Amino acid sequence: MTLRSIIARSEALIASLPAPLVLLVLRIALAVPFFRSGLTKWDAPLVLAPSQAFLFGQEFRLHILGNAYPYPFPTLAAYLAATGEIVLPILLVLGLGTRFAALGILLMTAVIQLTVPEGWANFHLPWAAMALALMAYGAGRLSVDGLLANRTPAMTPKGSHG
């Protein structure tokens, strides 16, 4: 067996990974860091940890064009971030509204990038890449989206025969 044939067989084996499984792993990989972060933001259901309002109001800044600006409506921003970090990962793992959940994560990543600019290479870029892949390819068959797509009858325009 030649090196070329070993490489070709290896590539074929890797390429044979089922796309639904790969997309499931991708959804989980993107969901985990956000969900874990979200868990730290709540003292109880619907009770935001006081530290979060403090961080968004006093510590966090948006770094834009070389300047640091305070968050507008910091308490609202804290609630939105904390809610997004719980709800969006759950939607991703379930594969429900996956493209929109991934878009939400991408938007959160952009805001996080503005808040913590030095995190781009280790965190923000991989998160953005995963979110973009899910936005482009969807959740796959191992998801609520996939189940709904299989159960929804195809709609045809009135008067068409197809």
N, C-alpha and C positions, 0 to 999 in steps of 0.2 A: 504494500500500500504506500503510495507516494504522499508527500506532504500536501500536495495540491488536492488529492482526493480526501485526505483527512480533513482539511479545511472545508472543502465542499460539503462533506457529510455533516460536519459540525454546524455549518451555516444552515443546512437544511433542517437539522434537528432544532436549532434555535428558532428558525422561521416557522416551525410547525406548532409553536406554542399557541394555544387557542386564544384568539383575540378577546373573547369575553372574560377569560381569566385574567389576562394582562390588564384589561380596563378595570376590573374589580380591584386588583392589587393597587393600581394607580389611584383609584378613588380613595382607598383606605390610606395609602401613603400620604395623600394630600390632606385628608381629614384629620389624621391623628394629631399633628402639632397644633392645629387650630382648636380642636376640641379640648385638648389638654390645657391650652392657654385659657380657653373659655371657662373651664371648671374653676380656675383660680380667681375669676372675677366676680363670683357670686357667693354670698354668705348663705343664702337659702333661695328656693325658687322665687323669682321675681324680686329678690332683695340684693341689689348691687352692693358689693363690698365697698365700704367708704374709701378704701385706698384707691379705688379706680377713679372716682370723681376727683380725688386729690391729684392723682397722676395726670389726668387729662387737663385739669385746671391749672396745676402749678409746675409740673415737671416736663411733660411732653411738649414738644414744639414741632411745628412743620417747617422743614428746611427747604426753602424755595429760593432759587437764584442767589445763593450765598447769604441769605438772611434767615433768621429763626423767628417764626410767628406763633403766637399762642393759638390753641385750638379755638375756633368759634363754637359757642354753645358746648362747653366741655362736658357738662353732665349728660347732655343728649348724646354727644360723641361716645362717651363711656358706655352708655346703655346700648347704643347701636353696635359698638364693637363687641361688647360682651354677648349680646343676643346673636349677632352674626357668627361669633366663634362657637356657639352651641348649635344653632339651627342649621347653618350651611354644611358643617361636617356630617350631621345626621342625614341630611338630604343626599350628600355625596355617597355615604356608605349604603344607603338604601337604593341609590340610583334613581331618585325621584326628582324630576326637574333638574337633571344633572347639568345641562349646559348653562342654565341660569344660576345654579348653585356655584358652579365653577367661575362664572362671570363675577359673582359676588365675592368669591375668594380672591380673584384677580384684582378687583377694585380695592379690597381690604389690603392686599399685598402692596398695591401702589401707595396707599396711605401710610402703611408701615414703613415703606421705603423712604417716604418723605420725613417720617418721624425718626427713623434709625438708619441714616444713609449708609453707615459702614457695614450693614448686614446684607448688602446686595449679593455678594458672591456666594456666601455660605447658605443663605436662607431664601432671600427674595427671588433671586433668579431661578432656582429650582422650583419654588412654589409657582412662579409665573409660568414656567414651562409646562408643569403638570396641569395647571388650570387651562392653559391654551390647548393642550392635547385633548382634555376632556371636552372643552368647548367645541373643538373641531370634530371629534370622533364619537362623542356621546358616551353613554354609560355601558353600552353593549347589552347582550342578551341576559346576562346575570344581574338583572336590575328590575326595579318596578317600571322604569321607562320601557325596558325591553318587553316585559309582560304586557303592559298597556298597548304597546305598538302591535303585538301579536293578536290582541283581542279586539282592537278597534277595526271595524269594517272599513274598507277603503271607501272614501266618499267620492262620488262622481258628480260633476256639475249637472244641473237639471237639463234634461234634453239630450245628454250625451249617452252613448252606448258603449260603456267600457268597463 
